[in-house]
């Protein structure tokens, strides 16, 4: 799935000069792996996730995925890969407040449907299907303000999955939830990973969640290490 070699990312700032967010990261992630990444604030977790998600470009190195070196692609090509192959889940749910749960989920299909291949009826059916998979079949017509935090995060997961991506990238997906809701959301992610064979990469500060992943990584000062 991912083959990363010598991945480096630096930023120039007025206050601190050049900051190295990633310092020569080498990483292999196989198809269908469930991986967590931990580390201190500012250690490079989110920067690495942005690279995996084709949201940013490295200063140096290569990141091979989806039969391409992402570092060498044009902005338009990266946009296509993000739209078609990668699902994103964030700490803040980023739902559109005026849309229902089903409409929020359907909206994720639009960027990959420029040719109109997925009809309105098919979009609605796919939205209902994934909402049922995350346990929200009975909340499809509810707007975000009418849902709990955990339910909103389930909608966000459904939105990430409705376009049927190869990879799910999650940045602190349980960070805003209490312990009970955290466990519920993680159960959903684990089940979807097992049933769909998705590659899942999770950034988290929560050691209890990280310990439930088969593979754990830690990044600090831009350098990646494997944890037992």
C-alpha positions as CSV (number, residue, x, y, z in Angstrom):
1,X,0.0,0.0,0.0
2,X,2.6,2.6,1.1
3,X,6.3,2.5,0.6
4,X,8.0,5.5,2.0
5,X,11.7,6.3,1.7
6,X,13.7,9.2,3.2
7,X,10.6,11.3,3.7
8,X,11.6,14.8,4.8
9,X,9.5,17.9,5.5
10,X,10.9,21.2,6.6
11,X,9.2,24.6,7.2
12,X,10.8,28.0,7.4
13,X,9.6,30.3,10.2
14,X,10.6,33.8,11.2
15,X,10.7,32.9,14.9
16,X,12.4,29.6,14.9
17,X,14.2,29.4,11.6
18,X,13.9,26.1,9.8
19,X,11.8,23.4,11.5
20,X,12.2,19.7,10.5
21,X,8.7,18.1,10.8
22,X,9.9,14.8,9.2
23,X,13.5,13.8,9.3
24,X,14.2,11.0,6.8
25,X,11.2,8.7,7.6
26,X,11.3,5.2,6.1
27,X,8.0,3.2,6.4
28,X,6.2,0.3,4.8
29,X,2.5,-0.2,5.3
30,X,0.9,-3.3,3.7
31,X,-2.6,-3.6,2.3
32,X,-5.1,-4.2,5.0
33,X,-2.9,-3.2,8.0
34,X,-4.3,-1.4,11.0
35,X,-1.6,1.0,12.3
36,X,-1.5,3.6,15.1
37,X,0.9,6.5,15.3
38,X,1.6,8.2,18.6
39,X,4.0,10.9,19.7
40,X,4.3,14.3,21.4
41,X,2.6,17.4,20.1
42,X,4.7,18.8,17.3
43,X,6.5,15.5,16.8
44,X,5.4,15.0,13.2
45,X,2.2,12.9,13.5
46,X,-0.1,15.1,11.6
47,X,2.5,16.0,9.0
48,X,3.1,12.3,8.3
49,X,-0.7,11.7,8.0
50,X,-1.0,14.6,5.6
51,X,1.7,13.0,3.5
52,X,-0.1,9.7,3.5
53,X,-3.3,11.5,2.5
54,X,-1.8,13.4,-0.4
55,X,-2.6,16.7,1.4
56,X,1.0,18.0,1.4
57,X,4.2,17.4,-0.4
58,X,7.5,16.4,1.1
59,X,10.6,18.5,0.9
60,X,12.5,15.4,-0.1
61,X,12.0,11.6,-0.3
62,X,9.4,9.4,-2.0
63,X,6.0,8.2,-0.9
64,X,4.8,5.4,-3.2
65,X,1.1,4.5,-3.1
66,X,-1.8,3.8,-5.5
67,X,0.8,2.9,-8.2
68,X,2.4,6.4,-8.0
69,X,5.0,8.4,-6.3
70,X,2.8,11.0,-4.6
71,X,5.7,13.4,-4.4
72,X,5.9,13.6,-8.2
73,X,2.2,14.1,-9.0
74,X,0.5,17.3,-10.0
75,X,-2.0,19.0,-7.8
76,X,-4.8,17.8,-10.0
77,X,-3.6,14.2,-9.8
78,X,-3.3,14.4,-6.0
79,X,-6.9,15.7,-5.9
80,X,-8.1,12.7,-7.8
81,X,-6.3,10.3,-5.6
82,X,-7.8,12.0,-2.4
83,X,-11.2,11.9,-3.9
84,X,-11.2,8.3,-5.1
85,X,-8.9,6.3,-2.9
86,X,-8.6,7.9,0.6
87,X,-11.2,8.4,3.3
88,X,-10.5,11.0,6.0
89,X,-11.8,11.1,9.6
90,X,-10.8,14.1,11.8
91,X,-11.2,15.0,15.5
92,X,-13.6,17.7,14.6
93,X,-16.4,16.1,12.6
94,X,-16.6,18.8,9.9
95,X,-20.2,18.1,9.1
96,X,-22.3,20.6,7.2
97,X,-24.8,21.8,9.8
98,X,-27.7,22.5,7.4
99,X,-27.6,19.0,5.9
100,X,-29.0,15.8,7.3
101,X,-26.8,12.8,8.2
102,X,-27.6,11.2,4.9
103,X,-27.0,14.4,2.9
104,X,-23.6,14.9,4.6
105,X,-22.6,11.3,3.6
106,X,-23.9,11.7,0.0
107,X,-21.8,14.9,-0.4
108,X,-18.6,12.9,-0.2
109,X,-19.6,11.1,-3.5
110,X,-19.9,14.3,-5.5
111,X,-16.2,15.0,-6.1
112,X,-15.8,11.5,-7.6
113,X,-18.9,11.6,-9.7
114,X,-18.1,14.3,-12.2
115,X,-19.3,12.1,-15.0
116,X,-22.6,11.5,-13.3
117,X,-22.0,7.7,-13.2
118,X,-23.6,7.5,-9.7
119,X,-27.3,8.5,-9.9
120,X,-29.1,10.4,-7.2
121,X,-30.9,7.2,-6.2
122,X,-27.7,5.2,-6.0
123,X,-26.1,7.9,-3.9
124,X,-29.0,7.8,-1.5
125,X,-28.8,4.0,-1.3
126,X,-25.1,4.0,-0.6
127,X,-25.5,6.7,2.1
128,X,-28.2,4.6,3.8
129,X,-26.0,1.5,3.5
130,X,-23.0,3.0,5.2
131,X,-25.1,4.8,7.9
132,X,-26.5,1.3,8.7
133,X,-23.0,-0.1,9.0
134,X,-22.1,2.5,11.6
135,X,-25.3,2.0,13.5
136,X,-27.2,5.1,12.4
137,X,-29.9,3.8,10.1
138,X,-32.5,5.5,12.2
139,X,-30.7,8.9,12.2
140,X,-30.4,9.5,8.5
141,X,-32.7,12.5,8.5
142,X,-31.2,14.1,11.6
143,X,-29.0,17.2,11.3
144,X,-25.7,17.4,13.2
145,X,-27.2,19.5,16.0
146,X,-29.7,16.7,16.7
147,X,-26.9,14.1,17.2
148,X,-24.5,13.4,20.0
149,X,-20.8,13.8,19.6
150,X,-20.4,10.0,19.1
151,X,-23.2,10.0,16.5
152,X,-21.7,12.9,14.6
153,X,-18.3,11.0,14.5
154,X,-20.2,7.9,13.1
155,X,-21.6,10.1,10.4
156,X,-18.1,11.4,9.6
157,X,-16.9,7.8,9.4
158,X,-19.8,6.9,7.1
159,X,-18.9,9.9,4.9
160,X,-15.3,8.7,4.6
161,X,-16.4,5.2,3.6
162,X,-19.2,6.0,1.2
163,X,-16.9,6.5,-1.7
164,X,-15.4,3.1,-1.0
165,X,-11.7,4.1,-0.5
166,X,-8.7,1.9,-0.2
167,X,-7.3,3.7,2.8
168,X,-8.9,5.2,5.9
169,X,-6.8,7.9,7.6
170,X,-8.0,9.0,11.1
171,X,-6.6,12.0,13.0
172,X,-7.6,11.8,16.6
173,X,-11.0,10.4,15.8
174,X,-11.9,9.8,19.5
175,X,-10.2,13.0,20.8
176,X,-13.5,14.8,21.6
177,X,-15.3,11.9,23.1
178,X,-15.8,10.5,26.6
179,X,-14.4,7.0,27.4
180,X,-17.7,5.2,26.6
181,X,-18.2,6.9,23.3
182,X,-14.4,6.5,22.5
183,X,-14.8,2.7,22.8
184,X,-17.9,2.7,20.7
185,X,-16.3,4.6,17.9
186,X,-13.2,2.4,18.0
187,X,-15.3,-0.7,17.9
188,X,-16.9,0.7,14.7
189,X,-13.5,1.3,13.1
190,X,-12.2,-2.2,14.1
191,X,-15.3,-3.9,12.7
192,X,-15.1,-1.9,9.4
193,X,-11.4,-2.7,9.1
194,X,-12.1,-6.5,9.6
195,X,-15.1,-6.6,7.3
196,X,-13.8,-4.4,4.4
197,X,-10.1,-5.2,4.6
198,X,-9.4,-1.5,4.7
199,X,-5.9,-0.1,5.3
200,X,-6.4,2.0,8.4
201,X,-3.8,4.5,9.8
202,X,-4.7,6.3,13.0
203,X,-3.0,9.2,14.8
204,X,-3.9,9.3,18.5
205,X,-2.7,10.5,21.8
206,X,-4.8,7.8,23.5
207,X,-2.6,4.9,24.5
208,X,-5.6,2.7,25.3
209,X,-6.7,3.0,21.7
210,X,-3.2,2.6,20.3
211,X,-2.7,-0.7,22.2
212,X,-5.7,-2.1,20.4
213,X,-4.0,-1.8,17.0
214,X,-1.9,-4.7,15.7
215,X,1.0,-2.3,14.9
216,X,2.1,0.7,16.8
217,X,4.5,3.5,15.7
218,X,5.9,6.5,17.5
219,X,7.1,9.7,16.0
220,X,9.1,12.3,17.8
221,X,11.3,15.1,16.5
222,X,10.3,13.9,13.0
223,X,11.8,10.4,13.5
224,X,9.8,7.3,13.4
225,X,10.2,4.2,15.6
226,X,8.4,0.9,15.8
227,X,6.8,0.0,19.1
228,X,6.4,-3.6,20.4
